[in-house]
Amino acid sequence: MFEDLLSLLFPQTCYACRGALARGEEYICTDCSVKLTYTDFHVHGATELNPLQRRFWGKVPVRFAFSYLYFMPKGRVQRLLHQLKYKGAKELGEHLGQRYGSLLSDYHYSSHFDVIVPVPLHTYKLRRRGYNQAESFARGLSQSMKLPYSGKAIRRNTPTSTQTRKSRLDRWQNVEQVFEVARPEEVQGRHILLVDDVLTTGATLEACARALLAAGAAEVSIATIAAA
C-alpha cells in the first residue's frame, strides 16, 4: 500500500515517452518496448547480411559488430539516449545493457568474449557529467552476460569536441591517436567486446579498436546501444 501511495504521489515515468509507468514496468513502458526499433543484427553474426559488420570491412578487423537499436531522429531511441547522456539517467544504460546482454547470451555470444571494455570519456568530461554512459551500458552487459568489464583499460588522452554534425573525415581527425591502452595486461591475448552508446560513422570505435589490437588484443568485437 505504501508503494502504491508513492507511485500515486510521485509516478515514475518512461524514459522514451514520459508517460507514467505501470506496476512492474521499469524505465521503459511496455508500449515503448514493443515499438522500439530493434536491429536484430545478432541474428546474422559476422556475415555480409549484417550491415553493421560491413561498415568495418577494410578499415579495422572486427570479429562481430552489433547494435541493439536503430537510431531514429526525434524518435523513442533518440529520447532514450538523450536521457542517458544528458539527463543523468545512468541507470538506463545499465538496464539496456542487461536487456541486450540477455539477448546476446540467448544466441550464445557470451562464450566468444573475455572482457567488456567501454569507450572512455576524457577525465574533464567525466568530472563534468559524473559518469560514462558507455560504462553504464558495459556494466549491464557484464551482469547479464556473466563477463568481466574494465572501465580503465583504455584512456582518452586528449579532450575532443563533440562528434555531432561532423563529416566522416572530421570525425576521424577528431579522434585519431587520442586513445591509449592504459592497462595492456587486461587486453593482451583476449577477445575484447568494445562498447559505446551510439555508432554513427564508426570513427571513435575504429580508433579504439586499433589501439586495443596494437596493444596485443587477440580480437575485437563491437556492441552499441544504437546505430544510425
N, C-alpha and C positions, 0 to 999 in steps of 0.2 A: 504493500500500500504506500509505503514511503517513497519507493522508486517511481510508482505511478504518479504520485504528487509532484515529485521533482520533474518528471518528464512533462507534466502539465504546465508547471510554472516556468521551467527552463528547457523547452523542447530542443533536442539535438536535431541538427539539420543535415541534409545530404550535401556532400561537397560538390556534387555535379549539378544539382538543380536548385538547391537551397530550400527544398521542401522539407517538412518535418519527417523524421524517421519514425517508422512504426516499431512496436516492440519486436525485438530480435534482430532488427536491422542495425548495421554498423558502418558508419562512414558514407556508404553509398546505398541509396534506396533500391528496392527490388526492381522498380520500373527502369531506373537508370542502368542498373546492372544488366538488364536484358537488352537495353538499347545501345550500350557502349559498342564502339566499332572495333571488334576483335580481329586480329590479323590471321591467326591460325598458321603462322609461318612454321611453327614447330612440327606441323604435320608433314612438311616436305623436307625437313632436316637440311642437309648440306647440298641438296640437288639444285638444278637450274630452275626448278619450279618455285623455289623460294626467292622472291625478288630482292629481299634484303641481302641474301647471300651474294647475289650478282653485283651488288654495289661495291664490294671489296675485291672482286676479281681483278688481278693485275696491279693492285695497289699495295696490299699487305696480306700475308697469309692468315686467314681466319677460318677456323675449323667449322664453327656454327655461328649463325647470326640470327638473333630472334628479337622481336618486339611484341609486347603484349597487345598494344592497341595502335590503331591508326590515329594520327593527329589530324583533326579537322578544325580549321579556324572557326572560332565562335561556337564551337560545339561542346559537348559534355567533357570530352577528353581535355580540351584546352582549359576548361574551367577547373578540372581536377588538378592539372599541372600548375595552374596559377595559384591555387590554394596551397599546394605543396611547396612551391618555390618562393612565393612572396608573402603568404599569409600565415606562416608559422605552423602549417599542418604537417609536421614531420611524421606524425603517427600514420598519416595517409600513405606515405611512401612505404612504410613498413607493412601496412595492410595490403597494398598492391603487390609487394614482393612476396608475401605469404600466399596470396592467391595465384600469382604466376608460377611461383616455385612449386606449388602443389600440382599445377597443370603439367609443368615440365617433368616433374617426378613421375606422374602417371604415364608419361611417354618414355620413361627410363633414361632420361638425360643425366640424372644426378651422378650416375656412375662414371660419366666421362670427365668430370671436373674434379680438381683437387682443392682449389681455393677461389673464393669470390673477391674481386678487387674493384672498388668503386673509383670512378674518375674523381680526382681530388679537386677541391677548391683551393685557391691561394689563401694563406693564413689571414690576410686582410679581409677578404670577402667572407671567410668562415667566421671571423670575430663579429663582423657586422650582421650577418644573417643568423648566427648562433648554431647552425647545423649545416651539414652537407646533405642535400636531398638525395643524391646518388647513394650515399652511405645508408640512408634510411631504407631505400629500396634494397640495397645489398643485405642489410640486416634481416629483412623479411624473407628474402630468398634463402639466406643461410638457415633460418629457422625451419622453413618448410622442406628444404632440400637436404637438411642434415649435413651441411658443409660448413667449414670454417670460412670466415671472411677477414680480410685485413684492410683496415681503413688507412694504414700508414705505409703500405708497400710502395706507393708512388707518391711523389710530391710535385707540386706545381711551383717552379722556381720564380716565375715572373707573373705578376698580375696581368691579365689580358682583358681587353674591352669585350663587351657583350658580342656574341656571335649573331644576334638577331639583325636581320636585314643586310648581312654581309654576303658578297658573292662567294662562290666556292674558292677562288684564288685568294680573296681577302681572308677567308676563314683559315686556309692553310697557313698563310703568312702570320696570322694572329696566334696560332698555337704551335708553329714549328719550333722545336727544340726548347719548349717550356716545361716539358715533363722529364722527371728523373726518377729512376728506381732507387728509393731510399733504403730498402731492405731486400737486397738481392737474394739473401738466403731463404726468403719466403716465396720466391717465384722460380728459382732455378730448378730445372728439370720437371716442372709442374705444368699441368694444363690449367690455365687461368680463365675464369669467367669474368670478363671485364664488363662492368655495368654503368649505365648513365640514365638520366631521366628521358631525354629526347634525342633521337637521331635525325638530323636533317641532311647535311652533305656527308657527314661521317668524318670530317676533318679531325675533330678532337679525339674520337675513338681510334682513328688510324694512327695519330701521333702517339697515343698511349700504348697501343699495341706494338708499335715499332720499338718503343722504349723497353717494354717487357721482353720482347724477343731478343733484343740486343743484350739484355741483362741475363739471358740464359733460360727464359721460359721455354718449355717444350712445345706448347701450343697455346693459342689464344682464341677464345670464343667471345661473342658479344651478346649482351641482352640489355634491352632498354624498356622503359615503361611504354614509350610511344615512338612511332616513326612517321615522319612527314612524307 
